Amino acid sequence: MCPSAIAQDIEGIEQAAYADTLLAAPAVLLQPPPALMQGAGALWGVVAGIQEHGWSGFFNQVLGLGLAAPATETLVDSILASHRDAHIPFLVALSPHAQPDQLPRWLRDRKLVQQYWLAQCYRTVEPTQAPVTPFDIQRIDAADAMRFVRIAAIGLPSALHPWIAALVGRAGWHHYLAYRDGISVAGAAMFIQDGVGYLTWTGTRPASRRQGAQTALIAHRLHEAGVYKCRAVVAETFEATRDQPGVSCRNLVRAGFHVAYYKALYEG
C-alpha cells in the first residue's frame, strides 16, 4: 500500500528497529515480558509495567497499520484491546498512506486523540570521506553501554537503562559517543538492516548542548552508513505541528535530509 520506495524504506526500517528493541529486553526486567504482535502488516508491542506515561507510549507503539493491507475495524479493536485491557498507555503512528480512508475516524471514534506529528526524514547515501569535527567520535561496545544510556536516553527511567544498554553490540546496532577533551559529551545510535540506516537514541549532556555535537554525530553516522553500503538513512523527529519543525528536524535538513511525510500520532 505504500506508494513509493522511500515510504517502504521508512516503514520497513522503523518496524525492524522497534521489533529488535523489544526482542532485546532482558528477561527479568519486566513481568510479564514484552510481547511483540503482528497482523495484516501491522506491528505492535505490549509492554506492561512502565509507569511513566510518555515512555509507556514509546515502548507500546502501533506501526504499519493499514499499509501492507487495508485495516479493518476488527483489527483495530483487537490492537486497542491488547493495550486497554491491561490499562497500558500506547501510541498509534498513522501514516498518510494508511488505508482505508475511514481509519483516522475509526481511531477517533474509539477515543484516541491526535495532537502531535512525527516527521519522517529521509536521504540517500553516497560514500564520503570521514567528516572533520571538533569531536572525537568513537563507536562503543558493551563496556560503555551504561555510559551511553545515561547520556543518550534522556529522561528514560533508570529501571529501564539495562534494556537500552542491551542494544549495544547487538547485531545491526551501532552506538557512538562523542568526546571533547577526553570527556564524553553526547551519544547517538544507528540501526542498519537491508541497506537502510535508522538514526535513533540521541542525547547531549546539558552543559555541552548547542555546541554542534549532534550535528557531528549525524555527519559521522552518514559516513558510517556509506561504509556499510547503505542506500538510504531514515530519521524520525517529534513535531508539535507540521508547520513549525523543531531543532532536531532542522539539523537533519541541514544535513541533507528532507521530510518525506508526517505521521499523525494518536494517543490511547
N, C-alpha and C positions, 0 to 999 in steps of 0.2 A: 504493500500500500504506500510505502514511502516513495515519493515521486522522483527521487534523484539519488545518484551515487553518494552525494555529500550527506544527505539525510540518513542513508543506510550506514555510512561510516559512523556518524554521530550516535545514532541509536544503538548500533552494534557494540561500539566500544564502551558506552556508558553502561549498558546492561552487563557486559563482561566484567568490568571493574567492580560494579556493585555486587554481582554474584560472587566474585572471588573474595571480596571483603567479607561477606557473610560466611563463606566457607572457611575463612581463616580464623574465625572466632575460637579462642581457647575453650576447650570442652567444659571446664569448670567455672567459666566466667559468669554465665547466666543460666538459670534454670527456670523453665525448660530452655534448652539451647536454641539458638536462632534457627528458623525454618525458612527455606527458600522454595517458593512455589511458582508454577508456570501454568499458563493456559491460553490457548489461541494466540500465541506470540507474546503475550504479556508476561512480565516477570515481577514478582513482589516478595518482600521479606516480611516475616512475622517475628519480631524481636520484643519479647516482654521484659519487664523489669527495669526499664530505663525511666527514671523519674523526671528528668528534665524534658519538658515538652518539645523544645526545639530539636534536641538530639534524638528523641524518640522518632520524630518525623524524619530525620536524616536516615536513620537505620531502617525505618519502616516505610519504604518507598514503593510506589507502583510505577513501573516503567513499561513503555511499549504498548500501552492499552490502545487497541483499535488500529494498530499499524499493520502487522502481518496479516490480520484478518479483521473484518468489522467486529466491534464489540457487540455484545448482546446485553440486555438488562439482566438476564440470568447470571452472566459472568460478572457484571458489575456488582450485583447483590452478593455473590459468593466472595469476591475480593473484600468488599466492605465488611462482611460478616466476620471474616477471619481476623480483622482488627477490632471491630466494635464489640464482638462477643467477649474479647479479652480486655476491653477497655484500654486499648493501645492507641495513642495519637499517631496519625500517619499522614503521608502526603501522596497525592497523585500528580505526577508531572505529565501534563497532557500536551502532546504535540499538535501543532496546527494541521498536520496531515492525518490525524486520527479520524476514523470513521466508526459509525455513521455520523452525520451532521447533528443528530439529536444527542450525542454523547455528553457535551457540556450541560445540556438541560437535564439529562438523567442525573448527573452528579449534583447539580444544584437542587433538584427535587429530593435528593437524599441528604440534604442539609450540609453538603460540603461547601466551603467558602473559598472563593478565588480572590486573593488580594495581591499576589506578587507574581513576578515573571522570572524565568530563567533564560538568560541569553546564551544561545548555543553558538560558540565561536569556533571558527574553522580556518585552517590554512594548509596549503600544500607544503611539502618539504623537499628541499634540494640539499645535497652535500655542501657544507660550508666549512671554512676554517674555524677553529676554536675561537670564540669571542674573547677579546681582551677587556677585562673589567677590573675595578679596584678590589674585587673579592677573590679569594681562593676558594673555588667551589670543588667539593670532593664528594664522590659517591660513597655512601656509607654501607656498612654491614650491620649484623645484629648487635655487635658490641656497642654501637652508638644509637640503637633503636629508641631507647627511652629518652635520650637527649633530644633526638629528632621530634618525638611526640610532644615533649614539653614546649618546644619552640613552634612547631608547625600546626599542631592540633589545638588551636586557640579555643579556650573555653570548654574543651572536652572534659567531662567528669573524670577525676583521677582513677576511679574504679574501672574505667574503660581504656585506660592507657595501654594495658597489656594487649588488648585487641588490636589496636592500630600498630603497636610495636611488632606484632606478629607478622605484619605485611612486609617488613624489612627483610630482604633476602629471599622472599618468595618468588617463584618463577613468574616472569613478566613484569615485576615491580622494580623500579629504580628510584632510590631515595638519595637526596643530596642535602648537604649542609654548606652554607656559605660562611666563610671565615674572614674576619678582618683583624689584623694584628694578632693573629693566633686565637681569636675568640669566635665561637660560633654565634652568628647573629641572625640567621634566617634559614629556613628549610623549605623544601618542596619535593614533590614526588611526581613520577610519571609511570603509567601502566601501559604496556605495549602488547597488542595482540593483532594478528593478521594484517600487519603493515600499517597499523594506526596507533598513534600515541595519544594518551589521555592525561592532561595535566591536572593535578589534584593535590590536596593536603599542603597548602602554602601558609606560611606564617613568618613573622619577623618579631624579634624582641622589641618591646616598646621603645627602649632608648635608641634603637637603630632604625626606626621607621623613617620613611621619606629620604632615604639616602641611596636608593637605587638597588637595594638587594634583590627585590623581586624581579625587577627588570633584568638584572644579571642572571637570575635563575631561569627566567623564561628563555633568554638567549642561549644559555647553556643547555637546557633541555631540548631546544630546537636543534642545536648542533648534535646532541646525542641521538635524537630521532633520526637524523641523517646518517649517523654512524651505523645505526641499527636498521637501515634501509626502509624506514617508514615512508609511506607516500603522503601521509597527512597527519596532522595533530589537531586534537579537539580539546576545547576547554569550556567549562560552564561557569557562568557567574550569576550571582543573585542580584536581581534588579527590583527596585520598588515599582518602577513604571518602565514602559518601553521607550519613553521619550527622554529619560534622563539617565544615561548609562553611568554606572558607578566607576570608582577609581580602577578596580580590577579590570573591568571591561575596556576602559580607555588604555590601560597598559597593554592589553592584548592587541588592540587595534594598532597601537604604535609599533608593535612587534610584527605586524603584517597579517594579523587575523582579520576576518570580517564576521559580522553577526549573520549567520546563515538563517536563523529564525529564532523566535521566542516560544518557550513552552509556558503555558498557564499552570500555575502551581496552586492546586486545590488542597485545603487542609481539612482533615476529618478527625 
